[in-house]
């Protein structure tokens, strides 16, 4: 059975789609690096990207998700990331480990 979509005259579809896109773009994944070579980086995010070092010395940017854990090791650079509830999302300890200019 083919389901037919009925377009309603009272719905502003471009505005509806624009609102959906704005909501998706509100979620920015923080990026962290370990140029300093510290053994542990505490972070305030449970989902993030590790870039290893700042470009041009970065490794492949890998998405890491802590899930129910409090720690995770980057499979490329072996940096230990530890969740710290006292830090805001996107912050780190040491603070210089936050990537300032994100590179695609």
C-alpha positions, 0 to 999 in steps of 0.5 A, spaced: 500 500 500 502 506 498 501 512 503 500 519 500 502 525 503 497 530 504 499 537 504 496 542 509 494 549 507 495 551 514 502 549 515 508 553 513 513 547 511 519 552 510 518 554 517 517 547 520 524 545 516 528 551 518 526 550 526 528 542 525 535 544 522 536 550 527 535 544 533 540 539 529 545 545 529 545 547 536 548 540 538 556 542 537 561 536 538 567 539 542 574 537 540 580 536 544 587 535 543 593 533 547 599 538 545 601 538 552 602 531 552 598 530 559 597 523 561 589 525 563 585 530 560 578 531 564 572 534 560 565 536 561 562 532 555 560 525 554 561 525 547 567 529 543 572 528 538 579 527 539 584 530 534 591 528 538 595 534 536 593 541 533 593 541 525 598 539 522 600 534 527 593 531 528 591 524 527 584 522 524 579 526 528 575 520 532 568 521 535 568 518 542 562 517 547 563 515 554 556 512 554 555 509 562 563 510 563 567 515 566 573 514 562 575 512 555 582 512 552 583 514 545 585 509 540 590 513 536 594 517 541 592 513 548 590 519 551 586 518 557 579 522 557 576 522 564 569 526 565 568 531 570 561 533 572 564 540 575 566 542 568 561 545 563 560 541 556 566 543 552 571 545 557 577 541 559 582 541 565 587 543 563 583 548 559 588 549 553 586 542 551 580 545 548 581 546 540 579 553 539 579 553 531 575 546 529 578 544 522 573 539 518 
